[in-house]
Amino acid sequence: MKPTSRTSSWLWATGFGLAALATTVWRNRRGSYELTGRTVLITGGSRGLGLVLARRAALEGARVAICARDEQELARARQDLLDCGGTEASVLALARDLTDGNE
């Protein structure tokens, strides 16, 4: 089945809504769970919701490790996290395919 523009728009809206919801939930729980000094691993952290969550964790003072399959996307995401206030020592980007048991 070929996606229509309506389906595509719906998927984008859903993705944006989920990112907004995740940020809101994160913000509301902030008082009960402090990320400063903690380490956060986010799979699929090079784009989309994973990158949004990684940015938020970096802003909260966490050490952030992201992994994804595409090295170029990871390099861009790592630079994005550094631009958001992460430091060289607090941002780790690993190119890994978690579906491959040999990695």
MMTF fields as JSON, N, C-alpha, C and O atoms, coordinates in Angstrom:
{
  "mmtfVersion": "1.0.0",
  "mmtfProducer": "UNKNOWN",
  "numBonds": 411,
  "numAtoms": 412,
  "numGroups": 103,
  "numChains": 1,
  "numModels": 1,
  "chainsPerModel": [1],
  "groupsPerChain": [103],
  "chainIdList": ["A"],
  "bondAtomList": [4, 2, 8, 6, 12, 10, 16, 14, 20, 18, 24, 22, 28, 26, 32, 30, 36, 34, 40, 38, 44, 42, 48, 46, 52, 50, 56, 54, 60, 58, 64, 62, 68, 66, 72, 70, 76, 74, 80, 78, 84, 82, 88, 86, 92, 90, 96, 94, 100, 98, 104, 102, 108, 106, 112, 110, 116, 114, 120, 118, 124, 122, 128, 126, 132, 130, 136, 134, 140, 138, 144, 142, 148, 146, 152, 150, 156, 154, 160, 158, 164, 162, 168, 166, 172, 170, 176, 174, 180, 178, 184, 182, 188, 186, 192, 190, 196, 194, 200, 198, 204, 202, 208, 206, 212, 210, 216, 214, 220, 218, 224, 222, 228, 226, 232, 230, 236, 234, 240, 238, 244, 242, 248, 246, 252, 250, 256, 254, 260, 258, 264, 262, 268, 266, 272, 270, 276, 274, 280, 278, 284, 282, 288, 286, 292, 290, 296, 294, 300, 298, 304, 302, 308, 306, 312, 310, 316, 314, 320, 318, 324, 322, 328, 326, 332, 330, 336, 334, 340, 338, 344, 342, 348, 346, 352, 350, 356, 354, 360, 358, 364, 362, 368, 366, 372, 370, 376, 374, 380, 378, 384, 382, 388, 386, 392, 390, 396, 394, 400, 398, 404, 402, 408, 406],
  "bondOrderList": [1, 1, 1, 1, 1, 1, 1, 1, 1, 1, 1, 1, 1, 1, 1, 1, 1, 1, 1, 1, 1, 1, 1, 1, 1, 1, 1, 1, 1, 1, 1, 1, 1, 1, 1, 1, 1, 1, 1, 1, 1, 1, 1, 1, 1, 1, 1, 1, 1, 1, 1, 1, 1, 1, 1, 1, 1, 1, 1, 1, 1, 1, 1, 1, 1, 1, 1, 1, 1, 1, 1, 1, 1, 1, 1, 1, 1, 1, 1, 1, 1, 1, 1, 1, 1, 1, 1, 1, 1, 1, 1, 1, 1, 1, 1, 1, 1, 1, 1, 1, 1, 1],
  "groupList": [{"groupName": "MET", "atomNameList": ["N", "CA", "C", "O"], "elementList": ["N", "C", "C", "O"], "formalChargeList": [0, 0, 0, 0], "bondAtomList": [1, 0, 2, 1, 3, 2], "bondOrderList": [1, 1, 2], "singleLetterCode": "M", "chemCompType": "L-PEPTIDE LINKING"}, {"groupName": "LYS", "atomNameList": ["N", "CA", "C", "O"], "elementList": ["N", "C", "C", "O"], "formalChargeList": [0, 0, 0, 0], "bondAtomList": [1, 0, 2, 1, 3, 2], "bondOrderList": [1, 1, 2], "singleLetterCode": "K", "chemCompType": "L-PEPTIDE LINKING"}, {"groupName": "PRO", "atomNameList": ["N", "CA", "C", "O"], "elementList": ["N", "C", "C", "O"], "formalChargeList": [0, 0, 0, 0], "bondAtomList": [1, 0, 2, 1, 3, 2], "bondOrderList": [1, 1, 2], "singleLetterCode": "P", "chemCompType": "L-PEPTIDE LINKING"}, {"groupName": "THR", "atomNameList": ["N", "CA", "C", "O"], "elementList": ["N", "C", "C", "O"], "formalChargeList": [0, 0, 0, 0], "bondAtomList": [1, 0, 2, 1, 3, 2], "bondOrderList": [1, 1, 2], "singleLetterCode": "T", "chemCompType": "L-PEPTIDE LINKING"}, {"groupName": "SER", "atomNameList": ["N", "CA", "C", "O"], "elementList": ["N", "C", "C", "O"], "formalChargeList": [0, 0, 0, 0], "bondAtomList": [1, 0, 2, 1, 3, 2], "bondOrderList": [1, 1, 2], "singleLetterCode": "S", "chemCompType": "L-PEPTIDE LINKING"}, {"groupName": "ARG", "atomNameList": ["N", "CA", "C", "O"], "elementList": ["N", "C", "C", "O"], "formalChargeList": [0, 0, 0, 0], "bondAtomList": [1, 0, 2, 1, 3, 2], "bondOrderList": [1, 1, 2], "singleLetterCode": "R", "chemCompType": "L-PEPTIDE LINKING"}, {"groupName": "TRP", "atomNameList": ["N", "CA", "C", "O"], "elementList": ["N", "C", "C", "O"], "formalChargeList": [0, 0, 0, 0], "bondAtomList": [1, 0, 2, 1, 3, 2], "bondOrderList": [1, 1, 2], "singleLetterCode": "W", "chemCompType": "L-PEPTIDE LINKING"}, {"groupName": "LEU", "atomNameList": ["N", "CA", "C", "O"], "elementList": ["N", "C", "C", "O"], "formalChargeList": [0, 0, 0, 0], "bondAtomList": [1, 0, 2, 1, 3, 2], "bondOrderList": [1, 1, 2], "singleLetterCode": "L", "chemCompType": "L-PEPTIDE LINKING"}, {"groupName": "ALA", "atomNameList": ["N", "CA", "C", "O"], "elementList": ["N", "C", "C", "O"], "formalChargeList": [0, 0, 0, 0], "bondAtomList": [1, 0, 2, 1, 3, 2], "bondOrderList": [1, 1, 2], "singleLetterCode": "A", "chemCompType": "L-PEPTIDE LINKING"}, {"groupName": "GLY", "atomNameList": ["N", "CA", "C", "O"], "elementList": ["N", "C", "C", "O"], "formalChargeList": [0, 0, 0, 0], "bondAtomList": [1, 0, 2, 1, 3, 2], "bondOrderList": [1, 1, 2], "singleLetterCode": "G", "chemCompType": "PEPTIDE LINKING"}, {"groupName": "PHE", "atomNameList": ["N", "CA", "C", "O"], "elementList": ["N", "C", "C", "O"], "formalChargeList": [0, 0, 0, 0], "bondAtomList": [1, 0, 2, 1, 3, 2], "bondOrderList": [1, 1, 2], "singleLetterCode": "F", "chemCompType": "L-PEPTIDE LINKING"}, {"groupName": "VAL", "atomNameList": ["N", "CA", "C", "O"], "elementList": ["N", "C", "C", "O"], "formalChargeList": [0, 0, 0, 0], "bondAtomList": [1, 0, 2, 1, 3, 2], "bondOrderList": [1, 1, 2], "singleLetterCode": "V", "chemCompType": "L-PEPTIDE LINKING"}, {"groupName": "ASN", "atomNameList": ["N", "CA", "C", "O"], "elementList": ["N", "C", "C", "O"], "formalChargeList": [0, 0, 0, 0], "bondAtomList": [1, 0, 2, 1, 3, 2], "bondOrderList": [1, 1, 2], "singleLetterCode": "N", "chemCompType": "L-PEPTIDE LINKING"}, {"groupName": "TYR", "atomNameList": ["N", "CA", "C", "O"], "elementList": ["N", "C", "C", "O"], "formalChargeList": [0, 0, 0, 0], "bondAtomList": [1, 0, 2, 1, 3, 2], "bondOrderList": [1, 1, 2], "singleLetterCode": "Y", "chemCompType": "L-PEPTIDE LINKING"}, {"groupName": "GLU", "atomNameList": ["N", "CA", "C", "O"], "elementList": ["N", "C", "C", "O"], "formalChargeList": [0, 0, 0, 0], "bondAtomList": [1, 0, 2, 1, 3, 2], "bondOrderList": [1, 1, 2], "singleLetterCode": "E", "chemCompType": "L-PEPTIDE LINKING"}, {"groupName": "ILE", "atomNameList": ["N", "CA", "C", "O"], "elementList": ["N", "C", "C", "O"], "formalChargeList": [0, 0, 0, 0], "bondAtomList": [1, 0, 2, 1, 3, 2], "bondOrderList": [1, 1, 2], "singleLetterCode": "I", "chemCompType": "L-PEPTIDE LINKING"}, {"groupName": "CYS", "atomNameList": ["N", "CA", "C", "O"], "elementList": ["N", "C", "C", "O"], "formalChargeList": [0, 0, 0, 0], "bondAtomList": [1, 0, 2, 1, 3, 2], "bondOrderList": [1, 1, 2], "singleLetterCode": "C", "chemCompType": "L-PEPTIDE LINKING"}, {"groupName": "ASP", "atomNameList": ["N", "CA", "C", "O"], "elementList": ["N", "C", "C", "O"], "formalChargeList": [0, 0, 0, 0], "bondAtomList": [1, 0, 2, 1, 3, 2], "bondOrderList": [1, 1, 2], "singleLetterCode": "D", "chemCompType": "L-PEPTIDE LINKING"}, {"groupName": "GLN", "atomNameList": ["N", "CA", "C", "O"], "elementList": ["N", "C", "C", "O"], "formalChargeList": [0, 0, 0, 0], "bondAtomList": [1, 0, 2, 1, 3, 2], "bondOrderList": [1, 1, 2], "singleLetterCode": "Q", "chemCompType": "L-PEPTIDE LINKING"}],
  "groupTypeList": [0, 1, 2, 3, 4, 5, 3, 4, 4, 6, 7, 6, 8, 3, 9, 10, 9, 7, 8, 8, 7, 8, 3, 3, 11, 6, 5, 12, 5, 5, 9, 4, 13, 14, 7, 3, 9, 5, 3, 11, 7, 15, 3, 9, 9, 4, 5, 9, 7, 9, 7, 11, 7, 8, 5, 5, 8, 8, 7, 14, 9, 8, 5, 11, 8, 15, 16, 8, 5, 17, 14, 18, 14, 7, 8, 5, 8, 5, 18, 17, 7, 7, 17, 16, 9, 9, 3, 14, 8, 4, 11, 7, 8, 7, 8, 5, 17, 7, 3, 17, 9, 12, 14],
  "groupIdList": [1, 2, 3, 4, 5, 6, 7, 8, 9, 10, 11, 12, 13, 14, 15, 16, 17, 18, 19, 20, 21, 22, 23, 24, 25, 26, 27, 28, 29, 30, 31, 32, 33, 34, 35, 36, 37, 38, 39, 40, 41, 42, 43, 44, 45, 46, 47, 48, 49, 50, 51, 52, 53, 54, 55, 56, 57, 58, 59, 60, 61, 62, 63, 64, 65, 66, 67, 68, 69, 70, 71, 72, 73, 74, 75, 76, 77, 78, 79, 80, 81, 82, 83, 84, 85, 86, 87, 88, 89, 90, 91, 92, 93, 94, 95, 96, 97, 98, 99, 100, 101, 102, 103],
  "secStructList": [7, 7, 7, 7, 2, 2, 2, 2, 2, 2, 2, 2, 2, 2, 2, 2, 2, 2, 2, 2, 2, 2, 2, 2, 2, 2, 2, 2, 2, 6, 6, 6, 7, 7, 7, 6, 6, 7, 3, 3, 3, 3, 3, 6, 6, 6, 1, 2, 2, 2, 2, 2, 2, 2, 2, 2, 2, 2, 2, 6, 6, 7, 3, 3, 3, 3, 3, 3, 1, 7, 2, 2, 2, 2, 2, 2, 2, 2, 2, 2, 2, 2, 2, 6, 6, 7, 7, 6, 6, 6, 3, 3, 3, 3, 3, 7, 7, 6, 6, 7, 6, 6, 7],
  "xCoordList": [0.844, 0.0, 0.89, 1.778, 0.659, 1.446, 0.898, -0.304, 1.776, 1.288, 0.797, 1.428, -0.319, -0.865, -0.354, 0.229, -0.578, -0.127, -0.892, -0.363, -2.138, -2.922, -2.318, -2.202, -1.935, -1.31, 0.018, 0.33, 0.791, 2.074, 1.89, 2.629, 0.923, 0.649, 0.24, 0.656, -0.577, -1.033, 0.146, 0.232, 1.056, 2.224, 3.126, 3.616, 3.352, 4.152, 3.502, 4.175, 2.191, 1.475, 1.553, 1.731, 1.419, 1.507, 2.905, 3.049, 3.929, 5.302, 5.581, 6.206, 5.117, 5.301, 4.561, 5.079, 3.347, 2.561, 3.24, 3.245, 3.813, 4.515, 5.761, 6.068, 6.477, 7.657, 7.248, 7.905, 6.157, 5.667, 5.218, 5.486, 4.535, 4.082, 5.271, 5.269, 6.283, 7.465, 8.165, 8.602, 8.268, 8.899, 8.087, 8.652, 6.76, 5.891, 5.99, 6.106, 5.945, 6.062, 7.409, 7.493, 8.463, 9.804, 9.854, 10.404, 9.284, 9.298, 8.515, 8.946, 7.375, 6.554, 7.216, 7.023, 7.98, 8.645, 9.973, 10.613, 10.382, 11.693, 11.946, 13.046, 10.946, 11.114, 11.352, 11.986, 10.858, 10.986, 12.171, 12.517, 12.788, 13.897, 14.935, 14.687, 16.064, 17.125, 18.094, 18.556, 18.407, 19.32, 20.757, 21.662, 20.975, 22.315, 23.297, 23.096, 24.364, 25.393, 25.079, 25.919, 23.901, 23.54, 23.907, 24.14, 23.955, 24.237, 22.963, 22.263, 22.672, 21.462, 21.874, 22.643, 21.37, 21.604, 20.323, 19.264, 20.422, 19.25, 19.557, 20.425, 18.836, 18.986, 18.155, 17.08, 18.646, 17.959, 18.03, 17.119, 19.113, 19.231, 19.754, 20.043, 19.885, 20.444, 19.395, 19.744, 18.117, 17.065, 15.734, 15.604, 14.767, 13.413, 13.295, 13.982, 12.418, 12.143, 13.39, 13.596, 14.215, 15.445, 16.357, 16.943, 16.479, 17.32, 16.699, 17.415, 15.381, 14.694, 14.981, 15.299, 14.868, 15.127, 16.603, 16.92, 17.497, 18.927, 19.251, 20.031, 18.654, 18.857, 18.401, 19.094, 17.234, 16.661, 17.565, 17.819, 18.041, 18.919, 20.213, 20.697, 20.773, 21.997, 21.746, 22.577, 20.601, 20.256, 20.086, 20.326, 19.671, 19.462, 20.764, 20.771, 21.868, 23.154, 23.558, 24.481, 22.881, 23.222, 24.365, 24.586, 25.081, 26.015, 25.16, 24.407, 25.267, 24.368, 25.142, 26.134, 24.675, 25.209, 24.086, 23.007, 24.343, 23.351, 23.935, 25.144, 23.073, 23.539, 22.502, 21.299, 23.009, 22.185, 23.065, 24.26, 22.471, 23.223, 24.02, 25.092, 23.524, 24.129, 25.164, 24.818, 26.43, 27.51, 27.399, 27.715, 26.958, 26.826, 25.734, 25.914, 24.61, 23.539, 24.013, 23.702, 24.762, 25.295, 26.237, 26.2, 27.076, 28.0, 27.221, 27.571, 26.156, 25.321, 24.614, 24.548, 24.092, 23.386, 24.345, 23.989, 25.55, 26.546, 26.869, 26.935, 27.073, 27.359, 26.178, 26.362, 24.97, 23.756, 23.741, 23.428, 24.078, 24.097, 25.193, 25.002, 26.329, 27.4, 26.962, 27.277, 26.234, 25.723, 24.661, 24.464, 23.975, 22.922, 23.487, 22.727, 24.799, 25.378, 26.103, 26.656, 26.115, 26.876, 28.366, 28.759, 29.186, 30.637, 31.207, 30.539, 32.445, 33.105, 33.08, 32.935, 33.222, 33.254, 31.869, 31.748, 30.819, 29.48, 28.62, 27.482, 29.137, 28.359, 29.146, 30.283, 28.526, 29.138, 28.191, 27.008, 28.706, 27.899, 28.532, 29.708, 27.742, 28.234, 27.413, 26.185, 28.09, 27.408, 27.244, 28.214, 26.02, 25.719, 24.372, 23.447, 24.28, 23.009, 22.596, 23.126, 21.664, 21.278, 20.526, 20.334, 20.095, 19.438, 20.459, 20.104, 21.731, 22.805, 23.475, 24.129, 23.321, 23.868, 25.388, 25.959, 26.048, 27.512, 28.131, 29.347, 27.338, 27.901, 27.908, 28.346],
  "yCoordList": [-1.172, 0.0, 1.237, 1.366, 2.133, 3.356, 4.411, 4.678, 5.026, 6.041, 7.282, 7.75, 7.789, 9.014, 10.207, 10.061, 11.386, 12.587, 12.739, 13.274, 12.27, 12.343, 11.426, 11.804, 10.218, 9.28, 9.84, 9.77, 10.394, 10.977, 12.123, 12.222, 12.981, 14.097, 13.579, 14.111, 12.538, 11.957, 11.39, 11.567, 10.709, 10.134, 11.221, 11.084, 12.296, 13.411, 14.03, 14.312, 14.239, 14.839, 13.933, 14.412, 12.635, 11.684, 11.702, 11.719, 11.698, 11.748, 13.012, 12.967, 14.141, 15.409, 15.387, 15.848, 14.848, 14.76, 13.89, 14.228, 12.771, 11.888, 12.56, 12.403, 13.308, 14.03, 15.084, 15.245, 15.801, 16.812, 16.157, 16.673, 15.022, 14.303, 13.825, 13.964, 13.265, 12.784, 13.931, 13.779, 15.072, 16.237, 16.711, 17.053, 16.735, 17.165, 16.214, 16.65, 14.924, 13.93, 14.076, 14.038, 14.244, 14.411, 15.647, 15.606, 16.732, 17.984, 17.836, 18.339, 17.152, 16.979, 16.064, 16.244, 15.101, 14.168, 14.712, 14.117, 15.813, 16.377, 16.549, 16.276, 16.996, 17.213, 15.927, 15.948, 14.809, 13.558, 12.707, 11.723, 13.076, 12.269, 13.189, 13.798, 13.283, 14.186, 13.451, 12.361, 14.028, 13.399, 13.898, 13.297, 14.964, 15.528, 14.476, 13.876, 14.266, 13.312, 11.861, 10.991, 11.577, 10.195, 9.92, 10.846, 8.645, 8.248, 7.719, 6.886, 8.216, 7.834, 7.213, 7.814, 6.01, 5.355, 5.436, 5.009, 5.985, 6.116, 5.427, 5.867, 4.34, 3.656, 4.41, 4.918, 4.482, 5.266, 6.749, 7.505, 7.163, 8.541, 9.525, 10.67, 9.115, 10.019, 10.898, 11.846, 10.601, 11.417, 11.171, 10.273, 11.971, 11.792, 11.907, 12.706, 11.101, 11.137, 10.815, 11.394, 9.898, 9.571, 10.777, 10.983, 11.575, 12.77, 13.828, 14.524, 13.954, 14.901, 14.537, 15.408, 13.263, 12.818, 12.99, 13.35, 12.734, 12.911, 14.376, 14.685, 15.28, 16.719, 17.1, 17.815, 16.615, 16.952, 16.446, 17.154, 15.213, 14.65, 15.457, 15.702, 15.87, 16.681, 18.021, 18.495, 18.625, 19.902, 19.752, 20.695, 18.565, 18.307, 17.929, 17.726, 17.836, 17.556, 16.098, 15.727, 15.262, 13.836, 13.579, 14.349, 12.495, 11.981, 11.172, 10.296, 11.453, 10.863, 9.961, 10.376, 8.72, 7.787, 7.491, 7.048, 7.737, 7.432, 6.381, 6.342, 5.535, 4.584, 4.481, 4.614, 4.242, 4.068, 3.385, 3.185, 3.033, 2.319, 3.236, 2.851, 4.432, 5.333, 6.252, 7.091, 6.092, 6.874, 8.361, 9.187, 8.721, 10.139, 10.804, 11.921, 10.127, 10.673, 10.812, 11.796, 9.829, 9.892, 11.078, 11.752, 11.332, 12.472, 13.781, 14.666, 13.906, 15.118, 15.23, 16.313, 14.119, 14.132, 14.468, 15.217, 13.925, 14.212, 15.703, 16.317, 16.283, 17.714, 18.522, 19.532, 18.08, 18.74, 18.742, 19.759, 17.605, 17.5, 18.372, 18.964, 18.45, 19.33, 20.791, 21.588, 21.137, 22.503, 22.836, 24.003, 21.808, 22.01, 22.106, 22.231, 22.049, 22.183, 20.962, 20.982, 19.895, 18.721, 18.99, 19.886, 18.232, 18.375, 17.14, 16.112, 17.254, 16.114, 14.879, 13.755, 15.093, 13.979, 13.446, 12.345, 14.212, 13.788, 13.255, 12.848, 13.248, 12.76, 11.656, 11.86, 10.488, 9.344, 8.874, 8.649, 8.725, 8.244, 6.966, 6.949, 5.899, 4.596, 4.094, 4.05, 3.717, 3.128, 1.633, 0.876, 1.227, -0.17, -0.552, 0.257, -1.802, -2.365, -3.36, -4.469, -2.968, -3.807, -5.064, -5.968, -5.127, -6.347, -7.399, -8.556, -6.999, -7.911, -8.434, -7.674, -9.697, -10.291, -10.312, -10.539, -10.082, -10.087, -8.76, -8.686, -7.723, -6.404, -6.179, -5.125],
  "zCoordList": [0.0, 0.0, 0.0, 0.843, -0.93, -1.05, -0.099, -0.103, 0.731, 1.664, 0.922, -0.025, 1.365, 0.784, 1.564, 2.638, 1.015, 1.728, 3.032, 4.007, 3.055, 4.288, 5.351, 6.517, 4.935, 5.859, 6.354, 7.543, 5.434, 5.806, 6.792, 7.771, 6.544, 7.458, 8.825, 9.854, 8.827, 10.084, 10.866, 12.081, 10.169, 10.838, 11.413, 12.533, 10.664, 11.175, 12.401, 13.393, 12.332, 13.463, 14.689, 15.809, 14.475, 15.579, 16.197, 17.42, 15.352, 15.853, 16.642, 17.701, 16.125, 16.826, 18.161, 19.178, 18.145, 19.38, 20.424, 21.608, 19.994, 20.929, 21.501, 22.682, 20.662, 21.156, 22.182, 23.211, 21.897, 22.838, 24.143, 25.228, 24.032, 25.218, 26.051, 27.274, 25.393, 26.115, 26.84, 27.981, 26.174, 26.803, 27.996, 29.035, 27.857, 28.951, 30.135, 31.28, 29.862, 30.932, 31.617, 32.844, 30.826, 31.377, 32.264, 33.365, 31.788, 32.547, 33.855, 34.892, 33.812, 35.012, 36.035, 37.238, 35.584, 36.5, 36.983, 37.85, 36.442, 36.725, 38.217, 38.697, 38.94, 40.367, 41.132, 42.188, 40.625, 41.354, 40.893, 41.546, 39.785, 39.278, 38.649, 37.609, 39.268, 38.829, 37.903, 38.239, 36.746, 35.799, 35.912, 35.333, 36.632, 36.749, 37.257, 38.313, 36.485, 36.877, 36.57, 36.801, 36.059, 35.711, 34.257, 33.48, 33.901, 32.526, 31.894, 32.471, 30.696, 29.974, 28.647, 27.897, 28.346, 27.06, 26.254, 26.712, 25.05, 24.186, 22.864, 22.111, 22.586, 21.307, 20.281, 20.598, 19.07, 18.049, 18.357, 18.021, 18.996, 19.457, 18.435, 18.782, 17.181, 16.183, 15.516, 14.813, 15.723, 15.101, 15.796, 16.628, 15.443, 15.945, 17.452, 18.088, 18.005, 19.438, 20.265, 21.332, 19.777, 20.492, 20.647, 21.71, 19.588, 19.651, 20.554, 21.274, 20.523, 21.413, 22.872, 23.682, 23.197, 24.568, 24.943, 26.076, 23.995, 24.261, 24.531, 25.432, 23.753, 23.986, 25.383, 26.107, 25.744, 27.051, 28.18, 29.155, 28.026, 29.05, 29.158, 30.263, 28.024, 28.04, 28.723, 29.498, 28.435, 29.07, 30.577, 31.331, 31.011, 32.437, 33.152, 34.366, 32.394, 33.014, 33.042, 33.767, 32.266, 32.23, 31.253, 30.317, 31.483, 30.488, 29.523, 29.949, 28.237, 27.251, 26.297, 25.697, 26.166, 25.174, 24.189, 24.582, 22.913, 21.884, 20.956, 20.726, 20.428, 19.431, 18.324, 18.548, 17.129, 15.934, 14.891, 15.109, 13.771, 12.742, 11.826, 11.36, 11.557, 10.576, 11.228, 12.059, 10.85, 11.456, 11.149, 12.006, 9.95, 9.596, 10.422, 10.908, 10.582, 11.423, 12.865, 13.536, 13.332, 14.694, 14.876, 15.905, 13.885, 13.972, 14.055, 14.836, 13.245, 13.296, 14.644, 15.227, 15.134, 16.419, 17.558, 18.468, 17.514, 18.549, 18.568, 19.633, 17.379, 17.309, 17.83, 18.509, 17.513, 18.006, 19.531, 20.151, 20.135, 21.596, 22.204, 23.267, 21.535, 22.013, 21.934, 22.817, 20.869, 20.711, 21.752, 22.092, 22.258, 23.267, 24.681, 25.642, 24.817, 26.148, 26.651, 27.751, 25.87, 26.273, 26.117, 25.37, 26.804, 26.687, 26.008, 25.899, 25.555, 24.906, 25.804, 25.323, 27.096, 28.042, 28.381, 28.918, 28.076, 28.494, 27.357, 27.591, 26.124, 24.979, 24.281, 23.857, 24.17, 23.499, 22.404, 22.657, 21.194, 20.068, 19.531, 19.166, 19.485, 19.039, 17.864, 17.931, 16.789, 15.641, 15.914, 15.886, 16.173, 16.477, 15.885, 15.829, 15.443, 15.013, 16.089, 16.15, 16.927, 18.063, 17.652, 18.465, 16.386, 15.92, 15.497, 15.273, 15.387, 15.01, 16.275, 16.988, 16.552, 17.763, 17.819, 18.885, 16.702, 16.666, 17.08, 17.255, 17.238, 17.584, 19.047, 19.508]
}
